[in-house]
Amino acid sequence: MKKITLLIVLLCLGQFARAQDTCATAYPLTTGGLYVVSAVNGTEPPTVICADNANVAPTAAEWYTYTPTAAHTVTVTTDLAQNTPRVDTRFHVYNGTCGAFTCLAGDDDSGLNYSSTATFNVVANTTYYIVFDNRWTATGFTFQLTETAVVVPPVTPITYNATTISTINSTYNICAVDMNGDHLDDIVGISANNLRIHYQGAGGTFTVADFPIEGASMMPGWSMAAGDCNRDGYNDLVLGSGSGLSVWRSNSTGTAYSNFTPGNYIFCQRTNFADLNNDGNLDVFSCHDIAPNCYYLNDGADGLTFYQSNTTPGAMNFGIIGGNYSTLWTDFDNDGDTDVFISKCSGPPCELHRNDGNGVYTDISAIAQINVTPIQTWSSAVADFDNDGDMDVIITASVGAHKYFRNNLDTTNTVEEAFTNITTGSGWDTNTSTNIDNVAYDFDNDGFVDVLGGGNKIMFNQGNSTFGPVAYSGMTMGAVADVNNDGFLDIINGSTIRYAVPNTNNWLTIALQGIQSNSNGIGTRIEIYGSWGKQIRDIRSGEGFKYMGSLNAHFGLGQATIIDQVVIKWPSGAVDTLNNVTPNQMLSIVEGSTLGVNSYTSNAFTLYPNPVKNILNVALTNTTIELKSAEVFDLNGRRVLEANITNHGINVEKLATGTYILVVRDITNKDYTQKFIKE
């Protein structure tokens, strides 16, 4: 009676236990049900191993068949709540017939606590064999087979013309970014004691210039980043090696570069420029492979002070252990400041550190539930993949399986919601190509962000939280930028440029010039609105693991012919807004340039007279501030006057008639900004 009752219960739960000890007696599966394996004791072990190449062969197995009636993406898993605690299982998936098998898929340890999960594509009316062996366990467990619709690869949405340029021949050709302040992306090459720049000219032509670098520098064997660290209008470079980093800084005219190698030991992985304390100066950050992360705070006067998380007194907290391979600085919770996502290798889960202001970063990885294991990743792709106004994460595996998480965080900084794992059916569950480097851009300008990673392909965003792969012969990871200024992103693979061939989609590029914020606008959130709804970009120095791409924001618009509104939210808190913007152009925006004279004011001081003819007076409203210097910028971001403040007055008599932005600096190097009109 008890056996009959148990059988009825199992049937009601959709669970089945059958004899399936040989290939010939394999039990047929259907989708959705839970299947109980009472023991792995079949007399015919598999002779072809799909899950791994372990030297110890199994001695027993349980056999199942599966014959779909339509094409599907299928997941087989033992990572189920019914297996609590999880059981260490291994299985293989075969094409063919008994005695004549080829491997289709298999898994050993991708699930929790060494349970098994594999996702693969099947075609209609074909029989597949699924075999569990006793390599690790012979005890009972439950597994499930589920079907989802196949993600159909898209028609090739963009093509590329590969052009080799013989003068791109430096030791490291891994950077493409504006180097002369014209907002056009140039190609940057690094060799020992030499910086080679291919400056972009009209029609994508290049002018080559070499700059000798004195002294011994670290070489960017691991990564490279660019940003205007010394605020002179020209980008500087940070070079990350396995022994430490070097910073190559421009002079005030961009005609020479000097080497600063601080000498602190860091097993550098991803390096970045980021304004960690939001003082308007770019700091230098480096992931540390074998110890907590490190950074150099910029004092605004060419001073960089070394700190190590959880080690140096007073250091900000960016984690307490090593295994740090890549950092992506972006505003995940939409509260106006920059948080950081850290991709981890060698076992530890990824980390998300929320910026709570005043140099305080809080690890919310467990709250966000992105700290999944096991997973090994050198970099992750971060973007608003579903165009809902917040940044999502694809933890792109260097070994194992990718994970796709939709962002649900809010802005309260008190009760955060967890990200949602939407990997299943997204196309990332069936993407078996792994890579150490993955970057997120809209390559085909359709309005949805795609991902370039491993397997000589781009995963194109289909606009419904699914991705389809398109292969390109010989395409590998490289710096991504628009090096011929046609509105479509190109890819630099060593000395070869893969130029995108424009399709009919429209686009918008936005180049920033910070005034009170850092001059690149790194950390700025840009929003565009139109018939598509909303798209967002954050300006970041350093995507993926190794490469440095454009610091311009790039938007694809599909067939839309008008942009209703562009909103630029600067790290300083200033917000520039433009309405009814025409596509297919580069907008160069200076911080505060779209605002009226009285709408961009600082609480620290007032200006009079305004408009002014000769002497512009600065009246302090905060008597604790002591001013020391002033700079005046035109609305193109060019510095037109630099002066000391004498008796709280600035002589602007020689300025041409027009509107200007005044930046005054106090003795603590804090900047304050207002607009004025010169008559």
PEGI-V354943 format. One record per backbone hydrogen bond with DSSP energy under -0.5 kcal/mol. NH is the residue of the N-H (numbers start at 1). CO is the residue of the C=O. E is the energy in kcal/mol with one decimal. If there is no record, write none. Layout:
NH&CO&E, NH&CO&E
This chain:
5&1&-2.3, 6&2&-2.4, 7&3&-2.2, 8&4&-2.2, 9&5&-2.2, 10&6&-2.5, 11&7&-2.3, 12&8&-2.4, 13&9&-1.9, 14&11&-1.1, 15&10&-2.8, 16&34&-0.7, 20&18&-0.5, 26&23&-1.4, 27&63&-1.9, 29&65&-3.1, 32&145&-3.4, 34&14&-1.0, 35&143&-3.2, 36&16&-1.8, 37&35&-0.5, 37&141&-3.5, 38&36&-0.7, 40&138&-1.8, 41&39&-1.1, 42&61&-0.7, 44&21&-1.4, 45&43&-0.6, 49&47&-0.5, 50&48&-0.6, 57&55&-0.7, 61&42&-0.5, 62&132&-2.5, 63&20&-3.3, 64&130&-1.6, 65&27&-2.4, 66&128&-2.2, 67&29&-0.5, 68&126&-0.7, 72&122&-1.4, 73&148&-2.9, 74&72&-0.5, 74&120&-3.4, 75&146&-2.2, 76&118&-2.4, 77&144&-1.9, 78&116&-2.7, 79&116&-0.7, 80&78&-2.0, 83&80&-1.5, 84&82&-0.9, 85&83&-0.5, 89&87&-1.2, 89&114&-0.8, 91&107&-2.1, 92&131&-2.1, 93&105&-2.5, 94&129&-2.7, 95&102&-2.7, 97&100&-1.1, 100&97&-3.0, 102&95&-1.8, 104&93&-3.1, 105&93&-1.4, 107&91&-1.8, 111&115&-2.5, 114&111&-1.1, 115&112&-1.6, 118&76&-2.2, 120&74&-2.5, 122&72&-2.7, 125&68&-3.3, 126&123&-0.9, 128&66&-2.7, 129&94&-1.8, 130&64&-2.4, 131&92&-2.6, 132&62&-2.0, 133&90&-1.8, 134&60&-1.5, 141&37&-2.0, 143&35&-2.6, 144&77&-2.0, 145&33&-0.9, 146&75&-2.3, 148&73&-2.3, 152&150&-0.8, 159&501&-0.6, 161&499&-2.6, 162&160&-0.5, 163&161&-0.5, 163&497&-2.6, 165&495&-2.6, 166&164&-0.6, 168&165&-1.8, 169&167&-1.8, 172&190&-2.4, 174&172&-0.5, 175&188&-0.9, 176&548&-2.2, 177&186&-1.2, 185&482&-0.7, 186&177&-0.9, 187&198&-2.0, 188&175&-2.7, 189&196&-3.3, 190&172&-2.6, 191&194&-2.3, 194&191&-2.1, 195&211&-2.3, 196&189&-2.5, 196&194&-0.5, 197&195&-0.5, 197&209&-2.8, 198&187&-2.9, 199&197&-0.9, 199&207&-3.0, 201&205&-3.7, 204&201&-1.5, 205&202&-1.2, 207&199&-2.1, 209&197&-2.3, 211&195&-2.6, 213&193&-1.5, 214&212&-0.5, 217&215&-0.5, 221&219&-2.4, 222&240&-2.2, 223&240&-1.3, 224&546&-1.3, 225&238&-1.9, 227&236&-2.0, 229&227&-1.7, 231&228&-0.6, 236&227&-2.9, 237&248&-2.4, 238&225&-2.4, 239&246&-3.0, 240&223&-2.6, 240&238&-0.5, 241&239&-0.5, 241&244&-2.5, 246&239&-1.8, 247&260&-2.9, 248&237&-2.6, 249&247&-0.7, 249&258&-2.6, 251&256&-1.8, 254&251&-1.2, 258&249&-2.6, 260&247&-2.4, 262&260&-0.6, 266&264&-0.5, 268&241&-1.6, 268&266&-1.8, 269&287&-1.3, 270&325&-1.1, 272&285&-2.3, 273&541&-0.6, 274&283&-2.0, 276&274&-1.3, 278&275&-0.7, 283&274&-2.5, 284&296&-2.1, 285&272&-2.6, 286&294&-2.7, 287&270&-2.7, 289&267&-2.1, 294&286&-2.2, 295&307&-2.5, 296&284&-3.0, 297&305&-2.4, 299&297&-0.5, 299&303&-2.4, 304&302&-0.5, 305&297&-2.3, 307&295&-2.6, 309&293&-2.7, 311&308&-2.1, 312&308&-2.3, 315&312&-2.2, 318&316&-0.8, 318&319&-0.5, 323&289&-4.2, 324&288&-1.5, 325&323&-0.6, 325&343&-2.6, 326&343&-1.3, 328&341&-2.1, 330&328&-0.7, 330&339&-1.7, 332&330&-1.1, 339&330&-2.1, 339&337&-0.5, 340&353&-2.2, 341&328&-2.2, 342&351&-3.2, 343&326&-2.8, 343&341&-0.6, 345&323&-2.1, 348&345&-0.7, 351&342&-2.2, 353&340&-2.9, 354&352&-0.6, 354&362&-3.3, 356&354&-0.7, 356&360&-3.1, 360&357&-1.5, 361&359&-0.6, 362&354&-2.8, 364&352&-2.8, 364&362&-0.7, 368&364&-2.9, 369&365&-1.2, 370&365&-1.4, 371&365&-0.8, 372&370&-1.6, 376&399&-1.0, 377&344&-1.9, 379&396&-0.6, 381&394&-2.4, 382&380&-0.6, 383&392&-1.4, 385&383&-1.5, 387&384&-1.0, 392&383&-3.0, 393&405&-2.1, 394&381&-2.7, 395&393&-0.6, 395&403&-2.5, 396&394&-1.3, 397&395&-0.6, 398&376&-2.7, 399&376&-1.5, 402&428&-0.6, 403&395&-1.8, 405&393&-3.4, 405&403&-0.5, 406&420&-3.0, 416&414&-0.6, 419&368&-2.3, 420&406&-2.4, 421&419&-0.5, 422&404&-2.6, 422&420&-0.8, 426&423&-2.5, 429&423&-0.7, 432&430&-1.0, 435&397&-1.6, 439&452&-2.3, 441&439&-0.6, 441&450&-1.3, 443&441&-1.2, 450&441&-2.8, 451&459&-2.1, 452&439&-2.4, 453&451&-0.5, 453&457&-1.1, 458&470&-2.2, 459&451&-3.1, 460&458&-0.9, 460&468&-2.8, 462&466&-3.0, 467&426&-2.8, 468&460&-2.5, 470&458&-1.9, 472&456&-3.1, 475&472&-1.8, 479&492&-0.9, 481&479&-0.5, 481&490&-1.8, 483&481&-1.0, 485&482&-0.6, 490&481&-3.2, 491&498&-1.8, 492&479&-2.6, 493&491&-0.7, 493&496&-3.1, 494&492&-0.7, 496&493&-2.2, 497&163&-3.1, 498&491&-3.2, 498&496&-0.6, 499&161&-2.6, 499&497&-1.0, 501&159&-3.1, 502&500&-0.7, 506&558&-3.4, 508&555&-2.3, 509&585&-2.2, 510&553&-2.7, 511&587&-3.2, 513&589&-2.1, 514&519&-2.2, 521&518&-1.7, 523&539&-2.4, 524&521&-2.1, 525&569&-2.2, 526&524&-0.5, 526&537&-3.1, 527&567&-3.0, 528&535&-2.3, 529&565&-2.6, 530&533&-1.6, 533&530&-1.8, 534&532&-0.6, 535&528&-2.1, 537&526&-2.1, 539&524&-1.9, 540&538&-0.6, 541&273&-0.6, 542&540&-0.9, 543&547&-0.8, 548&174&-2.2, 550&480&-2.0, 553&510&-2.7, 555&508&-2.8, 557&445&-0.6, 557&506&-2.7, 558&445&-2.3, 558&506&-0.6, 560&557&-1.9, 563&581&-2.3, 564&529&-1.2, 564&562&-0.6, 565&529&-1.4, 566&578&-2.9, 567&527&-3.1, 568&576&-3.2, 569&525&-3.2, 569&567&-0.6, 570&568&-0.7, 570&574&-2.5, 573&570&-1.7, 576&568&-2.4, 578&566&-2.6, 580&564&-2.4, 581&563&-2.5, 584&507&-3.9, 587&509&-3.1, 587&585&-0.6, 588&586&-0.5, 589&511&-2.9, 589&587&-0.7, 590&588&-0.5, 591&513&-2.6, 593&590&-2.6, 595&592&-1.1, 599&596&-1.2, 600&597&-0.5, 605&602&-0.7, 606&619&-2.3, 608&617&-1.7, 611&677&-0.6, 612&677&-2.6, 616&614&-0.6, 616&650&-3.1, 617&608&-2.7, 617&615&-0.6, 618&648&-3.3, 619&606&-2.7, 619&617&-0.6, 620&618&-0.7, 621&604&-2.7, 622&604&-1.3, 623&621&-0.6, 625&622&-1.7, 627&625&-0.5, 628&665&-3.0, 629&665&-1.5, 630&643&-2.6, 631&663&-2.6, 632&641&-2.7, 633&661&-2.6, 634&638&-2.4, 637&634&-1.9, 640&632&-2.7, 640&638&-0.6, 641&632&-1.3, 643&630&-2.6, 645&628&-0.6, 646&644&-0.7, 646&649&-1.8, 647&645&-0.6, 649&646&-1.8, 650&616&-2.0, 652&614&-3.2, 652&650&-0.7, 655&652&-1.6, 658&678&-1.8, 660&676&-2.8, 661&633&-2.7, 662&674&-3.6, 663&631&-3.0, 664&662&-0.5, 664&672&-2.6, 665&629&-2.5, 666&670&-2.2, 667&626&-2.0, 669&666&-2.0, 672&664&-2.4, 674&662&-2.1, 675&597&-0.6, 676&660&-2.2, 678&658&-3.2, 679&612&-3.0, 679&677&-0.6
